[in-house]
Amino acid sequence: MSRLFAASDIHGYGILLERLLDCAGYDPRTDRLFLLGDYVNKGPDSAGTLELMHRLCGEGAVALQGNNERKWLQGVPDSAVPDALEAARYRRWIADMPLWARHGRFLFVHAGLRPGVPLREQTPEDLTEIRDPFFRAPAIPGKTVVFGHTSTSRFGLAPDEVWIGNGKLGIDTGAGHGHYLSLVELTEGRQWAISVTEPFSVRLARLPAY
């Protein structure tokens, strides 16, 4: 059976995302995977995580731009790459990443949507940086917006919990802030979360109805 996965805000912890994909039994031949941005900065291996994104996309995944990738379009940190050629290669990859994607009733985006603005007229800044206006907005009929960017602990949740709003599902569980990286499976409603500090424990949970 084909399953639908999503992950966001990996922040240099590509090796932990690989572990989650293994735990979930992700199979790129049958499953779909959407990656919602912020692969770089804050964590231990930005370049290696971008390489993983490139490989996963070659196998059929979809990787969106996040606000941290957009920062790399302006300038790749010298500490992240060995030379200017590698920096240019990463910028080309990032420039080719879309800002949103759809699959069935799910709309995937890094940060959210500006209320009242048609999807194709949303600015890159809104799609990768918006917070409160999106959180307060009514649901889009028949759609669930899956997003990252805002750590779910900001909603008063435990850092390993996803946030469920009105037609919205927030899946950034704070890897970039020393908490958890999550992989959600939307077909049956499951979440694998791994701590980004030792002992790097993985927990499996059922997602509440969304």
C-alpha positions in Angstrom: 0.0 0.0 0.0 1.3 3.5 -0.9 1.8 5.7 2.1 2.2 9.5 2.3 5.0 10.9 4.5 6.2 14.4 5.4 9.1 15.9 7.4 10.2 19.4 8.0 12.9 21.6 9.7 15.6 18.9 9.6 18.3 21.6 10.3 21.4 19.5 9.5 20.2 16.3 11.1 19.9 14.3 7.9 21.4 11.2 9.5 18.5 11.2 12.0 16.0 11.6 9.2 17.5 8.5 7.6 17.0 6.6 10.8 13.3 7.7 10.9 12.7 6.6 7.3 14.3 3.3 8.2 12.1 2.9 11.3 9.0 3.7 9.2 9.9 1.3 6.4 9.8 4.0 3.8 10.0 2.6 0.3 10.5 5.3 -2.4 9.1 2.8 -5.0 5.6 2.9 -3.5 5.5 5.7 -0.9 5.4 9.5 -1.3 7.6 11.8 0.7 7.3 15.6 1.0 10.1 17.5 2.7 9.0 21.0 3.8 12.2 23.0 4.1 14.9 24.2 6.5 17.4 21.4 5.8 20.3 23.7 6.7 21.7 25.8 9.5 21.6 25.2 13.3 22.4 21.5 13.2 25.6 19.5 12.7 25.7 18.8 8.9 23.9 21.2 6.6 25.8 20.1 3.4 25.3 16.4 4.1 21.6 17.0 4.7 21.3 18.8 1.4 23.0 15.9 -0.3 20.4 13.6 1.3 17.6 15.8 0.1 19.0 15.7 -3.4 19.2 11.9 -3.3 15.7 11.5 -1.9 14.3 13.7 -4.6 16.1 11.6 -7.2 14.1 8.7 -5.8 10.8 10.6 -6.1 10.5 12.8 -3.0 9.5 16.5 -3.2 11.7 19.0 -1.3 10.4 22.5 -0.7 12.3 25.7 0.0 12.4 26.9 3.6 13.5 30.3 4.8 16.9 28.9 5.7 17.4 27.7 2.2 16.5 31.1 0.9 19.2 32.6 3.1 21.7 30.2 1.3 20.5 31.6 -2.0 22.0 34.9 -0.8 25.2 33.4 0.5 26.3 30.0 1.6 28.2 30.0 4.9 31.9 29.4 4.3 31.9 26.9 7.2 29.4 24.7 5.4 31.1 24.0 2.1 34.7 23.4 1.0 34.8 25.9 -1.9 32.8 28.2 -4.1 32.0 25.5 -6.6 30.1 23.5 -4.0 28.4 26.6 -2.8 27.2 27.3 -6.4 26.0 23.7 -6.7 23.9 24.0 -3.6 22.4 27.3 -4.7 21.3 25.7 -8.0 19.6 22.9 -6.2 17.8 25.3 -3.8 16.7 27.6 -6.7 15.0 24.6 -8.3 13.0 23.7 -5.2 9.3 24.6 -5.3 7.7 26.7 -2.6 4.6 24.5 -2.2 3.1 21.2 -3.3 -0.3 19.4 -3.3 -1.2 15.8 -2.9 -4.9 14.9 -2.6 -6.4 16.9 0.2 -3.0 17.9 1.6 -1.3 21.2 0.8 2.4 21.2 1.8 4.3 24.5 2.5 7.2 25.5 4.7 5.6 28.2 6.9 2.0 28.8 5.9 -0.3 30.9 3.6 -1.3 34.5 3.6 -5.1 34.5 4.2 -7.2 35.7 1.3 -4.4 35.5 -1.2 -4.6 32.9 -4.0 -2.0 30.2 -3.8 -0.2 31.2 -7.0 0.0 34.8 -5.8 1.6 34.1 -2.4 5.0 35.6 -2.0 8.0 33.5 -1.2 8.3 35.4 2.1 4.8 34.5 3.1 5.2 30.9 2.2 8.5 30.5 4.1 8.1 33.0 7.0 4.5 33.7 7.9 3.2 32.8 11.4 0.2 34.3 13.3 -2.0 35.5 10.4 -1.9 31.9 9.0 -2.5 30.3 12.4 -5.6 32.4 13.0 -7.0 32.0 9.5 -10.0 29.8 8.8 -9.5 26.4 7.2 -9.4 26.0 3.4 -12.4 23.9 2.6 -11.5 20.4 1.8 -7.8 20.9 2.5 -5.3 20.3 5.3 -2.2 22.5 5.2 0.9 20.6 6.4 3.6 23.0 7.5 6.8 23.5 9.5 8.8 26.6 10.4 7.2 27.2 13.8 8.2 24.7 16.5 5.2 23.1 18.1 6.4 23.9 21.6 5.4 27.6 20.7 1.8 26.4 20.8 2.2 25.2 24.4 2.7 21.6 23.5 5.4 19.1 24.5 8.2 19.5 22.0 7.7 16.1 20.5 4.0 16.7 19.7 2.6 17.9 16.4 0.1 20.8 16.4 -3.3 20.4 15.0 -5.3 23.6 14.1 -8.3 24.4 12.0 -7.4 22.6 8.7 -3.7 22.8 9.7 -1.0 20.3 10.8 2.3 21.7 12.2 5.1 19.1 12.2 8.2 21.1 13.2 9.0 19.5 16.6 12.1 21.6 17.2 15.1 19.8 15.8 16.7 23.2 15.3 16.2 24.0 19.0 17.6 20.9 20.5 14.3 18.9 20.7 13.0 16.4 18.2 12.9 15.6 14.5 9.6 14.1 13.3 8.4 12.1 10.4 4.7 11.9 9.9 2.7 9.3 7.9 -0.5 10.9 6.8 -2.3 7.8 5.3 -2.8 6.0 8.6 -1.9 8.9 11.0 1.4 8.0 12.6 4.4 10.0 13.9 8.0 8.9 14.4 10.0 11.3 16.5 13.7 11.1 17.4 15.5 13.3 20.0 18.5 15.2 18.5 20.5 14.6 21.6 21.7 11.4 23.2 20.4 8.7 23.5 18.7 9.6 20.2 15.6 7.7 21.2 12.8 7.1 18.7 9.1 7.1 19.7 6.1 6.1 17.6 2.8 7.7 18.2 -0.6 7.9 16.7 -1.6 11.3 15.3 -4.9 12.7 16.7 -7.6 13.3 14.2 -6.8 16.3 11.9 
